[in-house]
Every structure is written in C-alpha cells, then in structure tokens.
Amino acid sequence: MDLSAQGLTLRYGQKTVIDGVSLDVPSGEFVVIVGPNAGGKSTLLRGLARVMRPAAGVVRLGGDDIATLDAREVARRLAILPQMQQFDVDLVVEELVWRGRTPHHRPFRPATQADLAAVERAIEHARIEGLRERPLRSLSGGERQRAWLALALAQEPRVLLLDEPTTFLDLRHQVEVMEVLARLNQGGLTVIAVLHDLALASRYAQRIIAIADGKIALDGAPSEVLTPDALSRVFGLDMVALSDPRTGRPLPFPA
Amino acid sequence: MWTLALLGALVVVGMLSIIMGAIMLGLPDAIRGLIHDNGEFERLVVWDLRLPRFLDAVLVGAALGVSGALLQAVTRNPLADPTILGVSAAAGLALAVGLVLFPGIDREWLAVITILGGLVGAGVLLSMAWQGAISSIRLTLAGIAISAFFGAAIVGLLASSTTFLELSLGFLAGGLYGSDWRDAQIVAPIVIPAVAIAIALTPRLNALALGDELAAGLGVLTDRTRLIALILVGALTGAAVSVAGLVSFVGLVSPHVSRSLVGEDQRYLLPTSALTGALLVATADLVARLVIRPSELPMGILTAAVGAPFLLYLVRFRR
C-alpha cells in the first residue's frame, strides 16, 4: 500500500520539528530514513502513522487521508514500531503478539480463526517460534526486538514503519532483523525504517531519505544519496565512501 | 477457573453474612427467612438487614476493586489506588460537605454530591497523569498530597459540626452499618454500568500497557481511553464512598491479588478485581460484625488491617 505526505508540518507546542515535508512512497518500496539526531526522523514516522496530529498538511494511506480515517482502520493498514521498548512488560511472547490484533477486535467478541492465523504468521515471519512461552524480560535484545516486530506484524499491516529497529543490537542480530524486513518487503510489504547505520541502510534500502532540520535533505537511491559530499552536508562531518566489493553499493564512513 | 472459585467463595460469604451477626440464625431459620413471606422475625432480619447489606458490600467492593485496576492500568503504576491517590478523599470531602451543610438531605442527593466529589478527585489526578505514565514516585507523592489535603478538610469539617462523633466513626473508618436496600438501589445503577464499560475498555487498557506510542499505533485513542477510565474511577469511587465512607486498601489489594491469580491480561484481570474486591469487602464486613458481637467494628479497620501489611509486602518484595 502506498503512503504519501503533502506539506506535512509537525509541531511540539511552538517548536516545529517537521516543516512542510512532502514525500511519496509507492507500494512495496523499502525506504530507509537517515539523518542527525533531533532532525525529526522519529517525529516524521509519528506523523505518518497518525500517532501525532499534523499542524498542517495531509498524509494519505492507500489514497485516503488518514486524518479522516478511523484510528483503528489506520492501524489495520499500517503498523509502527517505536524505538526499542523501555517498558518492562510482564508478558510472555505469545501474549504480546496477540495484542497486535487489537485494531481487529471488537469488545466482548472472542478471537477468530483469522486472529489465530495472523498471530501464527507473525510468529513465523519474525522467527520466534521457539520463544512463544518465554517471558519478555528473559529475552536477549535481538529476541526481544523480533518479539515486538511480531506484535506489529500481527496487525497484518501493508505498511510497516520502524524507528531504529537495530539500535542496541550486535551485528548478527542487526542483520537478522534486517533480513526479516527484507523478506517481508519481498512479500509486498511497504517498509519505512529509521536507521543510524549507513552501511545497513546502503545494503537493504531501495531508497534513502535524509532528514535534517525538519526537512528532506536528500532523497534517492543509495548510490545517489550516500556520497561523501551529500552526507558531509547532512551530518556536518567530513565523510568518505568505499564501495562494497560484492554489490557495488556505497559504504560511507567518517573521514 | 479462579473466577469460579471466587464466585463460590462470594456465595459462601453471602450465606454466612445472612446467617451470622448480632443475632445468630441457624441455616434452617435463614432459609425460612429467605423464602417465607409471613412477616416473621427471620424474614425481617434476612430481607431487611442482612441481604441488602451483603449486596451493598458486593457493590462497594466491586466498585473499589475495578477503580484500583483501572488506575493501575492507566497510570502503569502498581501503587495506584483511589485511597492513595486521593480520589476517595475527594469524594469523602464532598460527602462531608453534603452532610454538614445540608443536614437531612436525601440520600440520593448525597450520593450525587459524593460522586461529583469523586469525579473532581479523578480530574485532579488526570491533570497530573495526562502525559502518559508518570513516575511512581511523583504520582504517589502527588496522591499523598491530594489525599492529605482533602483528608484534613474532611476532619476539619466534621470537627466543626455538632454531629461529629455520630458521623465520623462510620464514615472516616468506612463501614456498612445501617446500609440497606435504598443504598443498593442508588448505587447499583452507577456501579453496574460503570463496571460493564470498564470491561469493554480492557482491550484498550491492554494496548496502553505497551506504552502510549505503541497503543496509538494499534489504533487506540490513548487520551480518550485515559479520560474514560478516570471518569469511571471517579464515579465508582464516589458511589462506594457514598455507601461505605472511606474504605481503604481494597482498590490497591484487589488488583494485585487478581494479578497473582489470572495474570496481566486486563480482560481477565479487571473482572477478577471486581470479584476480589467484592469478596474482600463482604468478608471484612462479616468479620466486623462478629468480632465484638453484639456490637460491631467499622469495616474499614479490617480492610486496612489486611491491606496495610500487604502494601508493606509489595514495597519490600516486588521489583
């Protein structure tokens, strides 16, 4: 499902964090958002997910203005996974995943076969079959992140927004999470992820958007965006780039 | 399963409540009193005194248990409870104002005033907890402050009135002395729908437990959910206070006991808290009537006697 924004402006009180951003993400694209801290990346995701109301502008999801859609309807089409969960929730993994069915539930109505099927698919896709009965607090960082990912997948979204899904994970777990996302994307899911790691971004993204000072600074294929010149401007840091010997994709790093 | 056990226990306590009291009825007498319709003494005791009093206990306990469960869910704070956070005291102050300023006021109006007081208390709390989970320490401190403020106002009001002693014992300590059908008729139309709405709210409370941002992503309107929950807390606590005065700790203990029985899922936790609260208050009232028979203790003393050690246990041994 496609997601687009026109003139999206997001404010906390008087402070404008996202300033008139327009973008268009076609169905099935894998977009990575990069940029300096406090540039507005997380806020942009919140605005796109209807978690935060825009001060101006429109977000369209599958052609419909999300401000006019019911919150639950938005949640059936789009899932957002905020930054690494700090809440110490006292649940086992399977219970957590079931909560992803919230937007599909009606009060006093028992769970359906469709709910069960969605939960099972989510568990399978996130590769947490062996963890069903484990308490969340007993999981390692990578396992926990995949459990939260399964919660979002149980919503059966067609667009998935993720805020730094790989932060705090070691290299192997980072790659595991990104591989899960890549597979889901091949299955048709539109993925928009905020990442700090430019090498991961380069490897998995079809398109990279750099956000700085509340505006889109760069937007394009990894080979166009991840150039030392462009990145130097965005991050205010001298950058150089090698190229991945296998894929030819750019591998930027600070000079 | 646990639900059935609790229901069974509640029925047993209900039977005992009908049989036992200042005057002990035998089981046959009690049954005769329940069924026969010829104005005899047992019928009077059972129908006019003990059965309504047991029902009042159930309503008060369920209201407080659900209030506590709702507060703990929306504040994500295991120490939340209408007494600790000052909602009970706000309702109590309204009740005291009603009693002192309008002596001889109808009980219906008194209940309305008390519920409005509960809603004001919930409103104060809402203004503190609006932005999602606030830290346990800040919330508890704010609650203590609110509670102390309203509590002082209550004692001040009662002390300055001429009917201090009569009023204050049953009211400040909490009790069901003299409560009857009329009390049940007044508060049941509040408590039963409020509990039903609270149960309908439980899937959203489950989402809220995952954090505001995730809950919003799951299609839950977090601010509205919090608002509805706190309105329910104000109404339920006000209703309970209007019948039984300041009964402490039921709202704190019931959800914790229920959590240890059925876990974190609000869909089970909240109805179980209603049952646990009802069982706790009905049992406390039964014991209160028996320990210094033929006189009776204020029931709130007993809930505090159970609740305070339990709170200490929580503070000491849980996370």
Contacts between the chains, C-beta under 8 A, distances in Angstrom:
chain1	res1	chain2	res2	distance
A	46	B	213	7.3
A	49	B	216	7.7
A	49	B	217	5.7
A	50	B	216	7.7
A	51	B	213	5.9
A	51	B	216	4.2
A	51	B	217	5.8
A	70	B	219	7.6
A	71	B	216	7.6
A	71	B	219	4.5
A	71	B	220	7.2
A	71	B	221	5.8
A	72	B	219	3.7
A	73	B	219	7.5
A	74	B	219	6.4
A	75	B	217	6.4
A	75	B	218	5.3
A	75	B	219	3.1
A	76	B	219	7.3
A	79	B	217	6.3
A	80	B	213	7.6
A	80	B	214	7.7
A	80	B	217	4.0
A	81	B	214	7.7
A	81	B	217	7.7
A	82	B	211	7.0
A	82	B	213	4.4
A	82	B	214	5.9
A	82	B	217	7.3
A	85	B	210	7.5
A	85	B	211	6.5
A	85	B	214	7.4
A	86	B	211	7.8
A	87	B	76	7.5
A	87	B	209	7.6
A	87	B	210	6.6
A	87	B	211	5.0
A	89	B	209	6.2
A	89	B	210	6.3
A	89	B	264	7.7
A	90	B	264	5.1
A	91	B	264	5.9
A	95	B	264	7.6
A	95	B	265	6.8
A	96	B	210	7.7
A	99	B	206	5.7
A	99	B	207	6.2
A	99	B	210	6.3
A	99	B	218	7.2
A	100	B	218	7.2
A	102	B	203	5.8
A	102	B	204	7.6
A	102	B	206	7.1
A	102	B	207	4.8
A	102	B	218	4.3
A	102	B	219	6.6
A	102	B	220	6.7
A	103	B	218	5.7
A	103	B	219	3.8
A	105	B	203	5.3
A	107	B	199	7.9
A	107	B	200	4.1
A	107	B	201	8.0
A	107	B	203	6.7
A	108	B	199	7.9
A	108	B	200	6.7
A	151	B	210	7.7
A	151	B	214	7.8
A	152	B	217	7.7
A	155	B	218	7.0
